[in-house]
Amino acid sequence: MISILTDPKKAEHLFLGWDDTMIRSCLQQIMGKILVTNTEKPKAACAHLGCFAFYTGEPDEELVRNKPNGFLIMTPQNEGWASLIEQCHPTAQKVTRYAMRKDTVFNRQKLQRYVSLLPADYRLKQIDGELYDQCLQNSLTTDFVANFNSKDKFMELGLGYVILKNGEIVSGASSFSRFREGIEIEVDTAEAERGKGLASIVCAALILKCLEIGLYPSWDAQNLISVRLAEKLGYQLGHEYQAYETK
């Protein structure tokens, strides 16, 4: 039977060497959960946060089959888990993702220059309670705030900026998740507004705010476009890894 591990320290050893911030969030009990089939001496575990699931330890079919409804990015620790995911979810799409290094030393002056490029007919604003509600009304912006479960929780632990045009959110960068030492960045721009440098501007604003308050802005790239944006902002590619997208 699958259970949520109430004491994540029992599974810490299974995740050793896997430096993903969403795993940290689960282990630190800030958000997300650790799923196991043995709560006393787990030999396998799944760290689940939002639409991400990370599988570690001895491959366990029960954990892999325990997929919630909807879109999920399943990330295996090794080939054993990968084979099991392919067996249990034959329609899953294998994808390559890109983990950026987590020791970036940012050039603040360069980031400030990006922020200064905001066009005159756009507004840059930090996400407050009103913008939190607005984010939930659009599929483009939902992930900026949705993983925090409530407005109060986002205002306590979350952090984000959006760019508005005529009162509508057209671009944003926010905390997809929070761990003790920082945030994992989520960024998106409305299709009609892409190619105008808005993502660079709003991400630079968020990174600068993180640096100001002592948080690390972690970046995990879905594709090479995201890698190029990250590198423009000062990040360096750490490594590629395989994951499976399922619906």
N, C-alpha and C positions, 0 to 999 in steps of 0.2 A: 504494500500500500504506500502511496506517495504522501509525504507529509512536508509541511514547512518546518524547517529547522529553527527552533527557537533560540538555540545557542550556536550561531554561525562559526564560532571558534572551533567547533568539532569538525568542520569541513575545511578549515584554512589550509591544512597540509595538502589537500587535493588540488588547490589552486596555486601552489607555490610556483613561481616563475612565469605566471600568466598575468602580465601587467596591463590589465584593462580596467579603466576607471569604473565601468558599470559593475564589474565584479567587486571592486572595492566598495561601491555603494551598498551592495547586498551584504558583504561581510561586515561592514561597519554599521549595519542596520539603520542606515539613513533613508534608503528607499529600495524597492525591489525585495526579492526573497530568495532564499536558498532552498531548493527542493531536493529531497532524498527519499530513499526507500528503507533506510535504516537510520533511525534518529540517534541511536547510541554510538555506533561505530560505523559511520557511513563510508562505503567504499567507492561510491559514485555520487555525483551531485550535479545539479543544474542551477546556475545563477540566472534568475529571470527578472528582467526589468524592462517595462514597456514592451516594445516589439522585438527585444533581443533575448536570446537564451544561449548560455554557454555551458557546454557539457564536459565534465572532467572525471577522472578516476577510471574505474573499470567500466567499460561500455555496458549500459543497462537498458534493455529494450523497454521496460516499463516507463522509464523517464522519457525516452525518445517518443514513445507513443502518446505521452501525456501532453499533447499540444492543445493550447486553448484555441477557440475559434478566432478566425481572422488572420491577418498577415503576421508572420513571425520570421525573424532572421535567426536561424539555428547555426551556432558556431561550435564545431567539434575541436576538442583539444588535440586529437590525433587521428590517424587513419582508421583505427578501430571504430571510433565514434562516427566518422564520416561514412563508413560502409554501412553502419547500422541506420543512420539517417536515410541513406539512399534506399535501403531495404524497406524501411517502415514508411517512407514518404517518397514513393517513386516519381511523383510529379514535381518534387522540389527542384528548383533551379539553382545549380551550382554557380556561385559568383565569386569574384575576387574583390576583396576590400583592402584598404591601405591604412595601416596604423602609423600616424605621425609620431616622431620622437617626443618624449615628455620632459625634455630638459632644455627647451627653447629659451634663448636669451633674446628678448624682443628689443627692437629699435623703436623706442617710444616716439622719437621725432618723426620717423617715417610713418608710424601709425597715425600721429596727429595730422600729418599732411594728407593722408587719405580722408580723414574725417572732414578736413577743411574743403574737400572737393564736393560736398553736398550741394546739388543744384538749388537755386533760389526758390523754386516752386515745390520743394520737398521739405518735410520736417523730420528731424531725428529726435526720438523720444524714448526714454527708459520706460519699460513696461510697468505700469501701475495697476491698481485695481480695475479701473475702467478699461484699459487696454487688455488686461487679462480676459475680461468678458468678451471683448471684441475678437481676441485670438481664437476663442472657442467656437466662434460662429463661422469659421472658414476652414476647410480642409487644408489649405496651404499653411495656415498658422497654428493649427491645433497642437501640433507637437512642440511648439514653443513653451507650452505651459501644462499640457494634459497629464504628464507623468507625476505631477505633484498632488493629484487627487482633490485639492481644494485651493481656493484663492488664498486662504490664510497660510497654507503650507508653502505655496509659491512665494508669497511675500516674505516669508521667514527664510526660506532656503534658496529660492530661485533668483535668477538674474537675467535680464534680457533687454535688448533695444529693438525698436522697429523704425522703419522709415514710412512716413505717411504722405500720400498725395491726395489732395481734396478730401482729407479725413479718412481715407481707406489705407489699410496696411498693404504696402506693395513689396516690402522686403523686411527681413528680420533675422536676428541672430540671438539665440537664447540658450538657456541651460536645458538641454534634453534631460539631463540628470545631474545630481549633486553628490559629490563624495566629500570627505572631511577636508581634503586639501584643495579642492577646486570644483570645476564643473566640466561636463562634456558638452561641447558646442553643437547646436542644431542651427542650420542656416538654410534659408530658402528665399527665393524672389519670384514674384509673379511673372509668368512667361512673357507677357507683353512688356515688362520692364527690364528684362535681362539685357546684358551687353552695355549697360550704362554705368557700371562700376558701383552700383548700390550695395552689392554684397561685400565688397572690399570696405566700403565706408562703414556699414553697420557692424561688421565683424571687428574692424579696428576699434570702434567705440566700445564694444563689449570687452575686447582684450585689455584695453587701457583701464577700464573700470575694474576688471579682475586684478590687474597689477596694483591698482590703487588700494584695494582692500585686502590684498594678500592671498588671492586665490589663483590656482593655475588653470588656464583655459585649455583643456585637452581637446584634441582634434582627431577624429577617426573618419577617414574619407570613404565615401560610398563608391566613387569613381575617379578617373584621372582628372576630370574637370575640377573636382573638389580638391584633389592633390595640388593642382596648379594654383588654385586660390590660396590654399594654406601656405604654399611656398612663397607666394607673393607677400604674405603677411609675416613671413619670417620662420615658419616651421620647416623641418627637414623630415624626409620620409624615413620611417623606421624599418618597416617590413610589410610585405604583402601577406595576406592570409585568406583562406577559403572559408566560405560560409554557404548556407543553403536558405533560399527564400521560399517560404511556403505560405499558402493561403488557406 
